[in-house]
């Protein structure tokens, strides 16, 4: 693999299904989607049938912690080995330029490798690649169990770079007709269309590298964000798949500690992770809020009263007539008070918190939910995408939905640089069906 250490970037060797494989059945959505809707994954299984599919190579998180977990992990590894040994893949060297169409939008990206030795997910990190949200450490061990000893990786990770002039991906879009087509097909479950093109021309590769070098140039970086000289450069920020990249990093560190030969471990494929790079300023990239869904309110607990005490009396809650009025109030807020929609079996409410230790409504809510769950006020919380999902599930008996506003994506890099990571699950890049689908693979062993 060709490595550019100053950019934490590698040009990968990518495995793609050989011609004749039904890509509509091969590609499935990221495993951390539809976690509260296992019926979605049942429909995927029915659609795929016995065809080769990434469904057999991933662990949908809707089934984490359920019976049969160990058997599923063993089956994943066996399927990976079977696909490799049966010659199911063709190998392609180079970046892949990707276009993802959903309804009237086309999001553009670049499949590449990033250097895990230059990524840190801890709060206060100054690495070239950084997390944007708090990493839930207890979510990493189950993922390590799945990825560790796996011969393949399949990315649903999307990593952002801040390129308002579109210097990295724009030239590829302009030259698309001259690129080598790799795939072009409709995704399952009305999730749009996916096209990929090989970037094999040396001049185009050099253009990508040179554009990224300019974004990583310290003097340009300081000017763009109005920062003092000496501030650590942030080139890549996590978009989707934060815990997947943190899992890859954890496995990488374990391998380094266990290695006797430091030269071998430096060149190990575990040092890299396959991702899709996306320009933060891509017009089709929309930051959607991630809503909260509380399950199993403990008997005798009054969430509103406890939230009021937690916020030292700064909370007020009032009923609203319907979902649309609640959404308008939440989406139209500016500054304080922080407004959060509540969805329960008896209807819709608007919660307002007059002052908070967080700059964002999601941080105000999450601080309370963390304390409430720690005190066993409810069985669990889930993080859901899309208004329809939180509205439907929040109205069910025993559930409470929390509707949150979207974050302005233009603030992301400077906020991470100055304040560190955001509250976890602050934003989502599109709704569930718009998420990255598994398609490309890379050898890990």
SVG drawing of the C-alpha trace seen along z (x, -y; Angstrom):
<svg xmlns="http://www.w3.org/2000/svg" viewBox="-54 -34 65 56">
<polyline fill="none" stroke="black" stroke-width="0.4" points="0.0,0.0 1.2,-3.5 1.3,-5.5 1.4,-9.3 2.3,-9.6 2.0,-13.4 -1.6,-13.0 -2.4,-9.8 -3.6,-8.5 -3.0,-5.3 -4.0,-4.3 -5.8,-0.9 -6.1,2.4 -9.8,2.9 -11.8,6.1 -15.0,5.9 -17.4,8.7 -16.6,10.3 -18.9,9.7 -22.1,11.7 -22.7,11.1 -26.0,9.4 -24.9,6.1 -28.4,5.2 -28.3,8.2 -24.6,7.9 -24.7,4.4 -26.5,3.8 -26.8,0.7 -24.5,-0.1 -24.9,2.3 -25.7,-0.5 -28.9,-1.5 -32.5,-0.4 -31.3,0.9 -34.9,0.6 -36.4,2.1 -35.2,5.8 -38.0,6.3 -36.0,4.2 -33.2,6.7 -35.6,9.6 -36.8,8.1 -33.2,7.7 -32.6,11.4 -35.6,12.4 -34.6,10.2 -31.0,11.6 -32.0,15.2 -29.0,17.5 -27.2,15.0 -23.7,13.8 -24.1,10.7 -22.4,8.5 -25.3,9.4 -23.3,12.6 -20.2,10.5 -21.6,8.0 -23.4,8.1 -26.5,5.9 -26.6,4.1 -30.3,4.8 -29.2,8.3 -26.2,7.5 -26.7,9.0 -29.3,11.4 -29.1,15.2 -26.9,16.8 -24.3,14.0 -21.2,16.3 -22.6,18.4 -23.2,15.4 -19.6,14.1 -18.2,17.6 -20.6,17.7 -19.3,14.2 -15.7,15.3 -16.5,18.6 -18.4,16.6 -15.4,14.3 -13.1,17.2 -15.5,18.9 -15.9,15.8 -12.1,15.3 -11.3,19.0 -14.0,19.3 -12.6,16.4 -15.7,14.2 -13.6,11.0 -11.6,9.1 -8.8,6.8 -8.5,3.2 -5.6,0.9 -6.4,-2.8 -8.9,-5.3 -12.5,-4.8 -14.6,-7.9 -18.2,-7.2 -21.5,-8.9 -24.5,-8.0 -27.9,-9.2 -30.8,-9.4 -33.9,-11.1 -32.7,-14.3 -29.4,-14.5 -26.0,-13.0 -23.3,-12.8 -19.8,-12.3 -16.9,-10.6 -13.6,-8.9 -12.8,-5.4 -9.3,-5.4 -7.3,-4.2 -6.5,-6.2 -3.7,-5.7 -4.9,-4.5 -1.6,-5.5 -2.6,-9.1 -6.1,-8.8 -7.1,-9.3 -10.7,-9.2 -9.9,-10.4 -11.3,-13.8 -8.8,-16.5 -7.0,-14.7 -4.7,-16.7 -4.2,-14.0 -4.5,-14.5 -7.7,-12.3 -10.1,-12.9 -13.4,-11.8 -16.2,-14.4 -18.4,-12.9 -17.8,-11.2 -16.9,-7.5 -18.9,-5.1 -16.1,-2.9 -18.4,0.0 -19.6,0.2 -16.1,1.1 -15.4,4.6 -18.4,6.3 -17.1,4.8 -13.6,5.9 -14.9,9.4 -16.5,9.3 -13.5,7.7 -10.6,9.4 -9.2,12.2 -11.5,11.4 -9.7,11.8 -11.7,8.9 -12.9,5.4 -15.9,3.8 -16.3,0.1 -19.4,-1.9 -17.1,-4.6 -17.4,-8.1 -14.6,-10.6 -15.0,-14.3 -12.6,-16.9 -13.2,-20.7 -12.8,-21.8 -15.0,-24.7 -13.4,-25.2 -14.0,-21.5 -10.4,-21.0 -10.1,-17.3 -13.2,-15.6 -14.3,-18.3 -11.8,-17.4 -12.9,-13.8 -16.5,-14.8 -15.5,-16.9 -13.6,-14.0 -16.1,-11.3 -16.6,-10.3 -12.9,-9.4 -12.8,-7.3 -13.1,-3.5 -16.6,-2.4 -16.5,0.2 -20.2,0.5 -23.5,-1.2 -26.8,0.2 -29.9,-0.5 -29.6,0.2 -32.2,2.3 -35.1,0.9 -35.6,-2.2 -32.2,-3.5 -31.1,-5.2 -28.4,-4.4 -24.6,-3.8 -21.9,-4.3 -18.2,-3.8 -15.3,-4.7 -11.6,-3.7 -9.1,-6.5 -6.2,-4.9 -4.6,-7.9 -1.5,-9.0 -2.2,-12.7 -5.5,-12.5 -4.0,-10.7 -1.4,-13.4 -4.1,-16.0 -5.9,-14.4 -2.7,-14.3 -1.7,-17.9 -5.1,-19.2 -5.1,-17.4 -1.5,-18.7 -2.8,-22.3 -5.7,-21.6 -3.2,-20.2 -0.7,-23.1 -0.4,-24.7 -0.4,-28.3 -3.5,-27.8 -5.2,-25.9 -4.6,-28.7 -5.9,-31.3 -9.0,-29.4 -10.2,-28.8 -8.7,-32.0 -6.5,-30.0 -3.2,-30.9 0.0,-29.4 0.9,-26.1 -2.6,-24.8 -2.6,-21.1 -3.9,-20.6 -7.2,-18.7 -7.4,-17.2 -9.9,-14.4 -12.9,-14.4 -15.2,-11.5 -18.6,-11.6 -20.2,-8.1 -18.9,-4.9 -17.1,-6.5 -17.2,-3.3 -16.1,-1.1 -13.0,-3.2 -12.4,-3.2 -12.7,0.6 -10.1,0.8 -7.8,-1.5 -8.2,0.7 -7.2,3.8 -4.3,2.0 -3.0,0.9 -3.4,4.5 -1.4,5.8 1.4,3.3 1.7,4.2 1.9,7.9 4.3,7.7 7.9,8.8 9.0,7.4 8.3,3.7 9.0,3.4 6.4,6.0 3.8,4.4 4.5,1.0 3.6,2.5 0.6,4.5 -2.7,4.0 -4.2,3.5 -2.5,0.1 -4.9,-1.1 -8.7,-1.3 -10.8,-1.5 -13.2,-4.5 -15.1,-6.9 -13.8,-10.4 -16.5,-13.1 -16.2,-16.8 -18.1,-18.5 -19.2,-21.2 -20.7,-18.7 -24.2,-20.2 -25.8,-16.8 -24.3,-16.2 -27.0,-17.1 -26.6,-16.9 -29.7,-15.3 -30.3,-15.2 -30.1,-11.9 -33.2,-11.6 -33.4,-9.7 -35.8,-6.9 -36.2,-5.8 -37.5,-2.3 -38.9,-0.7 -39.5,-3.6 -39.1,-2.3 -42.4,-2.0 -43.0,-5.0 -40.5,-7.2 -41.6,-10.6 -39.2,-11.7 -40.4,-15.3 -40.1,-15.9 -36.7,-14.3 -35.5,-16.3 -36.7,-19.5 -34.7,-18.7 -31.7,-17.8 -31.8,-21.1 -32.2,-23.0 -35.7,-24.3 -34.7,-25.7 -37.0,-23.2 -40.5,-24.0 -42.7,-21.6 -45.9,-22.4 -48.2,-20.4 -48.4,-21.2 -51.2,-20.4 -49.4,-18.1 -46.1,-16.8 -45.6,-19.6 -46.0,-22.4 -43.5,-20.6 -41.0,-20.3 -41.3,-24.0 -40.6,-25.1 -37.5,-22.8 -36.2,-23.4 -36.6,-27.2 -34.7,-27.8 -31.7,-30.1 -29.6,-30.0 -31.3,-29.7 -33.6,-28.3 -32.8,-24.9 -35.9,-23.4 -36.5,-19.6 -39.6,-17.8 -41.2,-15.1 -43.2,-12.3 -45.3,-10.0 -48.4,-7.9 -50.6,-10.8 -49.2,-13.2 -46.6,-15.9 -44.9,-18.3 -42.1,-20.9 -39.4,-21.0 -37.4,-24.2 -34.3,-24.5 -33.4,-28.1 -29.7,-27.6 -27.3,-24.7 -23.7,-23.7 -23.8,-22.7 -23.8,-24.8 -26.2,-22.4 -29.7,-21.1 -28.4,-17.5 -25.8,-18.1 -28.4,-19.4 -30.6,-16.4 -27.8,-13.8 -26.5,-15.0 -29.9,-14.3 -30.4,-11.0 -27.0,-9.7 -27.8,-10.4 -31.4,-9.1 -30.2,-5.8 -27.4,-5.4 -30.0,-5.7 -32.0,-3.0 -34.9,-5.4 -35.4,-3.4 -34.2,-0.2 -32.3,-1.6 -32.0,-4.4 -31.7,-4.1 -30.5,-6.6 -32.8,-6.8 -32.7,-8.7 -35.7,-10.3 -38.8,-12.0 -41.2,-9.2 -39.3,-6.6 -39.1,-8.6 -42.7,-9.8 -44.0,-6.3 -41.9,-4.5 -42.2,-7.3 -46.0,-7.0 -45.9,-3.4 -46.8,-2.6 -43.7,-2.5 -41.6,-4.6 -40.6,-8.2 -39.2,-9.9 -37.0,-13.0 -37.0,-15.1 -33.8,-17.2 -32.7,-19.9 -30.0,-19.5 -26.5,-21.0 -25.1,-23.5 -22.4,-21.4 -20.3,-24.5 -19.5,-24.7 -18.2,-21.2 -14.4,-21.5 -13.9,-24.7 -16.0,-23.3 -14.0,-20.1 -10.7,-22.1 -11.6,-24.5 -14.0,-22.5 -13.0,-18.9 -15.6,-16.2 -19.3,-17.0 -21.8,-15.1 -22.2,-11.6 -24.7,-11.0 -25.0,-14.8 -25.6,-14.5 -26.2,-12.1 -25.2,-12.5 -28.6,-11.9 -31.4,-9.5 -31.0,-5.8 -31.6,-4.7 -29.1,-7.4 -26.2,-5.8 -23.3,-4.1 -23.9,-0.6 -21.2,2.1 -19.7,2.9 -15.9,2.7 -13.7,4.9 -10.0,5.1 -7.8,7.9 -6.7,7.8 -4.7,11.0"/>
</svg>
